Amino acid sequence: MRGKEIRLERIVDRNTKKTIIVPMDHGVSQGPIAGLIDLGGAVDAVALGGANAVLGHIGLALYGHRRHGPDIGLILHLSASTAIGPDPNEKVLVNTVANALRMGADAVSIHVNIGADSEARMLADLGRVAVQCQHWGMPLLAMMYPRGRKIEDEHAVEHVALAARVAAELGADLVKTVYTGDPDSFREVTRGCPVPVVVAGGSKTEDRATLDLVEGAMTGGAAGISIGRNAFQHRAPDRFVRAAAMIVHEGRTAGEAMEVLR
């Protein structure tokens, strides 16, 4: 486990035991969206703000990571789908743990949609990747979302708690999932998951709404955040990440963090 411990310190703050991850894997699912036209510039901006890690596909390592700015952890994403595919909820493996190691990744991630028609195959992929990560000492972040025909509310606590627990049971070291809407209900998720849980940021929203989500998640026991569009599409990505870091790493309120953005 020593290898995992060393690599985890590159994506999780060793003092606070919390993390700010900025996912930049949208180029595969949505194409060259605003904020990610220049991958290197996007990475530099969030690194300057104090993000602990960025997450993306092979292209992130090839064209954007550690180009100029401060050092920042690298999580390589192993699964993908496109928004215009027959079933965007069906994620397939497009990279391997061994290749991520060769490329210098500090961790890998995989996406599973619990409740999707292809859930069984995605769970099999998660289990296989988790075993490989144990073998190589590579940390594994599992992105777990309740999505499918039986899911009426993707933020319902029972669905989110199930998704998070599945990831832990199958060997993930970190779990990313959606916020349930309030600290009390999210605490049910974090209490029921034996590994750290980070909360997803979702679609682009107003600054205060996003920071309120971050504060609520942290109050509910989250180990950090994984926020993409609200960070790299911000008018000042470095300042937004700095504001989020005040909540995640310093225990400040959303109101106090807003002062950084004013």
C-alpha positions in Angstrom: 0.0 0.0 0.0 3.0 2.3 0.3 2.8 3.3 -3.4 -0.8 4.3 -3.0 -0.1 6.4 0.1 2.7 8.3 -1.6 0.6 9.0 -4.7 -2.4 10.0 -2.7 -0.4 12.7 -1.1 0.0 14.3 -4.5 -3.7 14.7 -4.9 -4.9 15.1 -1.3 -3.5 17.7 1.1 -1.4 15.9 3.7 -2.3 18.4 6.4 -6.0 18.9 5.9 -6.7 15.5 4.3 -9.0 17.3 1.9 -8.7 17.9 -1.8 -9.8 20.2 -4.6 -9.9 18.3 -8.0 -10.7 20.1 -11.2 -12.0 17.6 -13.9 -11.1 18.5 -17.4 -12.3 15.4 -19.2 -15.0 17.2 -21.1 -13.1 17.3 -24.4 -14.2 13.7 -25.0 -17.8 14.0 -23.9 -18.6 17.5 -25.2 -15.7 18.6 -27.4 -13.6 21.8 -27.1 -15.9 23.7 -24.7 -15.2 27.2 -23.3 -12.5 27.2 -20.8 -10.7 24.1 -22.2 -9.7 25.4 -25.6 -6.2 25.9 -24.2 -5.7 23.0 -21.8 -2.3 24.2 -20.6 -3.7 27.6 -19.7 -6.6 26.0 -17.9 -4.3 23.8 -15.8 -2.0 26.7 -14.9 -4.9 28.9 -13.8 -6.5 26.4 -11.4 -3.0 25.4 -10.1 -2.3 29.0 -9.3 -5.5 29.1 -7.3 -4.5 26.1 -5.2 -6.2 23.1 -6.8 -4.7 19.8 -5.6 -5.2 17.9 -8.9 -6.6 18.0 -12.4 -8.4 15.1 -14.0 -8.6 14.2 -17.7 -7.8 11.9 -20.5 -4.5 11.1 -22.1 -4.6 14.4 -24.0 -4.4 16.3 -20.7 -1.1 14.7 -19.9 0.2 15.2 -23.5 -1.0 18.8 -24.1 -1.7 20.5 -20.8 -0.3 19.2 -17.5 2.6 20.8 -15.8 3.4 23.1 -18.6 4.3 26.4 -16.9 2.6 27.1 -13.5 2.7 25.5 -10.0 2.9 21.8 -9.7 -0.4 20.0 -9.5 -1.5 16.4 -9.2 -2.6 14.4 -12.3 -5.5 12.0 -12.4 -5.9 10.1 -15.7 -9.5 9.1 -16.6 -9.9 5.6 -17.9 -13.5 5.6 -19.2 -15.4 7.7 -21.7 -18.5 8.3 -23.9 -19.7 11.2 -26.0 -22.8 13.3 -25.6 -24.0 12.3 -29.1 -23.5 8.5 -28.8 -26.4 6.1 -28.7 -26.2 5.9 -24.9 -24.1 8.6 -23.2 -24.5 6.8 -19.9 -22.6 3.8 -21.2 -19.0 4.4 -20.3 -16.3 2.2 -21.9 -12.6 1.8 -21.0 -10.2 3.8 -23.2 -7.0 3.7 -21.1 -5.3 1.3 -18.7 -3.7 1.5 -15.2 -0.3 0.4 -16.5 -0.3 3.1 -19.3 -1.4 5.8 -16.7 1.6 4.8 -14.6 3.9 5.1 -17.6 2.5 8.6 -18.3 3.3 9.7 -14.8 -0.2 9.8 -13.4 -0.7 10.2 -9.6 -4.1 8.4 -9.7 -6.6 7.1 -12.2 -10.4 7.5 -12.3 -13.3 5.5 -13.8 -17.0 6.5 -14.3 -19.9 4.2 -13.4 -23.6 5.1 -13.8 -25.5 3.1 -11.2 -28.9 2.2 -12.7 -27.9 2.5 -16.3 -28.7 -0.3 -18.8 -25.0 -1.0 -19.0 -24.5 -1.0 -15.2 -23.3 -4.6 -15.1 -20.5 -4.2 -17.6 -19.4 -0.9 -15.9 -19.3 -2.6 -12.5 -17.2 -5.3 -14.0 -14.8 -2.7 -15.4 -14.6 -1.0 -12.0 -13.8 -4.3 -10.2 -11.1 -5.2 -12.8 -9.5 -1.7 -12.6 -9.6 -1.7 -8.8 -7.7 -5.0 -8.7 -5.1 -3.6 -11.1 -4.7 -0.5 -9.0 -4.1 -2.7 -5.9 -1.4 -4.5 -7.8 0.4 -1.4 -9.0 -0.2 0.8 -5.9 -2.2 3.3 -7.9 -5.0 5.3 -6.2 -8.4 4.9 -7.8 -11.1 7.6 -7.9 -14.6 6.2 -8.8 -17.1 8.7 -10.2 -20.4 7.2 -9.2 -23.7 8.7 -10.5 -27.3 7.4 -10.1 -28.5 7.5 -13.7 -30.9 5.2 -15.4 -34.5 4.4 -16.2 -35.3 3.5 -12.6 -33.8 6.7 -11.2 -36.4 9.5 -10.9 -34.2 11.7 -8.7 -30.4 11.5 -9.2 -29.9 13.4 -5.9 -32.0 11.2 -3.7 -30.0 10.2 -0.7 -30.7 6.5 -1.0 -29.5 6.4 -4.6 -26.4 8.5 -3.9 -25.5 6.5 -0.7 -25.8 3.3 -2.7 -23.6 4.5 -5.5 -20.9 5.7 -3.1 -20.9 2.5 -1.1 -20.6 0.3 -4.2 -17.4 2.1 -5.1 -15.9 1.5 -1.7 -17.0 -2.1 -1.7 -15.3 -2.7 -5.0 -12.0 -1.2 -4.1 -12.0 2.6 -4.8 -9.8 4.8 -2.7 -11.9 8.0 -3.3 -15.5 8.4 -4.5 -16.9 11.3 -6.5 -20.7 11.7 -6.5 -23.5 14.3 -6.5 -24.6 16.4 -3.6 -27.9 15.5 -2.0 -29.0 19.1 -1.4 -28.3 19.6 2.3 -25.6 18.7 4.9 -27.8 16.3 6.9 -28.7 14.1 4.0 -25.2 14.2 2.6 -23.9 13.0 6.0 -25.9 9.8 5.4 -23.8 9.3 2.3 -20.4 10.0 3.9 -21.2 8.0 7.0 -22.2 5.0 4.9 -19.0 5.1 2.8 -15.7 3.9 4.4 -13.6 5.9 1.9 -13.4 9.7 1.4 -16.2 11.2 -0.7 -15.8 14.3 -2.9 -18.8 16.2 -4.3 -19.3 17.0 -7.9 -19.9 20.6 -9.0 -22.4 19.9 -11.8 -23.4 22.4 -14.4 -22.3 26.0 -14.5 -24.1 28.1 -11.8 -23.7 31.4 -10.0 -20.7 31.7 -7.7 -22.6 31.9 -4.5 -24.7 28.9 -5.3 -21.6 26.8 -6.0 -19.8 28.0 -2.9 -22.9 27.2 -0.8 -22.9 23.7 -2.3 -19.2 23.4 -1.3 -19.9 24.6 2.2 -22.9 22.3 2.6 -21.0 19.3 1.3 -18.0 19.9 3.7 -20.4 20.3 6.6 -21.9 17.0 5.6 -18.6 15.2 5.8 -17.2 15.5 2.3 -13.4 15.1 1.8 -13.4 17.8 -0.8 -14.8 18.8 -4.2 -14.4 17.9 -7.8 -15.6 20.9 -9.7 -15.0 21.5 -13.4 -17.1 24.0 -15.4 -17.6 26.3 -12.4 -13.9 26.5 -12.1 -12.3 26.5 -15.5 -15.2 28.5 -17.1 -15.1 31.2 -14.4 -14.0 34.7 -15.5 -11.1 34.3 -13.0 -10.5 30.5 -12.5 -7.6 31.1 -10.1 -9.6 33.3 -7.8 -12.6 30.9 -7.8 -10.4 28.0 -6.8 -8.8 30.1 -4.1 -12.3 30.9 -2.8 -13.2 27.2 -2.8 -10.0 26.4 -1.0 -10.9 28.7 1.8 -13.9 26.5 2.5 -12.3 23.1 1.8 -8.9 23.6 3.4 -9.5 26.4 5.9 -13.1 25.7 7.1 -14.4 29.2 6.1 -17.9 30.0 5.1 -19.3 30.6 1.6 -19.9 34.2 2.6 -16.3 34.7 3.6 -15.1 33.0 0.4 -17.2 35.3 -1.7 -15.0 38.2 -0.6 -12.2 36.8 -2.7 -14.4 37.0 -5.8 -15.5 40.6 -5.1 
